[in-house]
Each structure stands twice: as structure tokens, then as C-alpha cells.
Amino acid sequence: MPTMHLNLETLTDARVIDEAWPVLQKQYEDKAVRRIGIQRSRWGSDPFACGATSHSPPRVSEADLRVLGEPVASRLFFVGDSTVDGFYGFVLGAYASDLREAKRILR
Ligand SMILES: Cc1cc2nc3c(=O)[nH]c(=O)nc-3n(C[C@H](O)[C@H](O)[C@H](O)COP(=O)(O)OP(=O)(O)OC[C@H]3O[C@@H](n4cnc5c(N)ncnc54)[C@H](O)[C@@H]3O)c2cc1C
């Protein structure tokens, strides 16, 4: 379990902004901009993710990933970063799978 993430996730947005501010100043100096708000995930404390991330074991092929994205009986559709053979494990892959399934449903 990623302790650092969990600790961060217990902090308020204002506190995270406070903690990030000196880091931004150090990195960007006079170009640093103090944030007025942030959007963030709470992936470590998400009860469904529990801090886990997708993992493809040895010998899993791109064809296997495509199979995970196949619909069942043209009624049940699957999206997600593990259902695409390009950009596996990335937001772009998840987004591409959304577009794929939206097109499939419209057809
Ligand atoms: C620490 C970390 C850093 C990352 N950094 C990057 C990065 O810099 N760039 C990048 O492109 N990608 C990054 N990724 C990967 C990116 O987050 C994923 O590829 C993307 O979020 C996958 O989107 P998804 O919609 O497939 O799944 P998710 O975003 O995981 O969404 C699945 C959702 O389903 C919910 N869920 C699960 N089971 C159930 C259930 N039984 N009932 C109801 N809801 C359920 C979960 O709560 C979750 O909200 C990172 C991932 C991690 C973990």
C-alpha cells in the first residue's frame, strides 16, 4: 500500500496547495503560480482500486487486451486502459476505449 499517497489523500486541498507551493517556487522561481484549487484522485483510498494499478503478466499479448474489450452479446460493453492494444495503462488508452465503445454502441 503506497503510504505516501494515503497520507497525501488525508490532507485537505488547501493543505496540499500549501505543501506544493514551496516546491513550485523552487522549481519555477518567479514564474511559479500559486494554485487556487486542484483536482486530484484519491486512488490509494479508493475502495475499488485500493492503490492497485493494472498489470499485464508475462506472455500477455496485445490480442489478449483486445479480447477484454469485446462486447458480450452486443449488450454488455467494456472500456478501460486494459482493453486497448495501444496506450495500455495510460489515460489516453482509457479515453480511446471510451470512443471505441461509444462508436460501437451508436452502430
Ligand atoms: C499512481 C498512478 C499514476 C499514473 N500516472 C499516469 C500518467 O501520468 N499518465 C497517464 O496517462 N496515466 C497514468 N496512470 C494510469 C491512468 O491513471 C489509468 O490508465 C487510467 O486512470 C485508467 O482509466 P480507466 O477509466 O480505465 O480506469 P480507472 O481510472 O481506474 O477507473 C475505474 C473506476 O471504476 C471504479 N470501480 C472499480 N470497480 C468497481 C465496482 N465493482 N463498482 C463500481 N465502481 C468500480 C473505480 O473506483 C474507478 O473509479 C497512472 C496510474 C496510477 C495508479
The ligand as a Gaussian input file, in Angstrom:
#p B3LYP/6-31G(d) Opt

LIG

0 1
 C       -0.132000       6.386000      -9.466000
 C       -0.564000       6.394000     -10.897000
 C       -0.051000       7.355000     -11.742000
 C       -0.454000       7.374000     -13.078000
 N        0.077000       8.337000     -13.892000
 C       -0.350000       8.403000     -15.178000
 C        0.146000       9.423000     -16.043000
 O        0.953000      10.272000     -15.655000
 N       -0.309000       9.440000     -17.326000
 C       -1.218000       8.533000     -17.808000
 O       -1.612000       8.618000     -18.976000
 N       -1.689000       7.555000     -16.992000
 C       -1.286000       7.473000     -15.700000
 N       -1.765000       6.490000     -14.880000
 C       -2.691000       5.495000     -15.443000
 C       -4.112000       6.063000     -15.517000
 O       -4.500000       6.535000     -14.233000
 C       -5.033000       4.930000     -15.961000
 O       -4.581000       4.444000     -17.205000
 C       -6.465000       5.423000     -16.131000
 O       -6.951000       6.014000     -14.940000
 C       -7.342000       4.249000     -16.486000
 O       -8.652000       4.727000     -16.632000
 P       -9.839000       3.708000     -16.568000
 O      -11.072000       4.510000     -16.828000
 O       -9.531000       2.537000     -17.442000
 O       -9.830000       3.127000     -15.071000
 P       -9.887000       3.899000     -13.696000
 O       -9.486000       5.324000     -13.830000
 O       -9.145000       3.009000     -12.741000
 O      -11.428000       3.901000     -13.361000
 C      -12.088000       2.730000     -12.924000
 C      -13.177000       3.163000     -11.948000
 O      -14.026000       2.034000     -11.688000
 C      -14.313000       2.043000     -10.319000
 N      -14.693000       0.676000      -9.949000
 C      -13.903000      -0.423000      -9.906000
 N      -14.613000      -1.498000      -9.525000
 C      -15.872000      -1.053000      -9.330000
 C      -17.065000      -1.697000      -8.927000
 N      -17.120000      -3.008000      -8.657000
 N      -18.190000      -0.958000      -8.831000
 C      -18.144000       0.375000      -9.110000
 N      -17.049000       1.043000      -9.499000
 C      -15.915000       0.319000      -9.609000
 C      -13.073000       2.542000      -9.624000
 O      -13.408000       3.088000      -8.367000
 C      -12.607000       3.627000     -10.608000
 O      -13.148000       4.902000     -10.292000
 C       -1.389000       6.442000     -13.558000
 C       -1.919000       5.481000     -12.690000
 C       -1.520000       5.456000     -11.383000
 C       -2.106000       4.416000     -10.477000

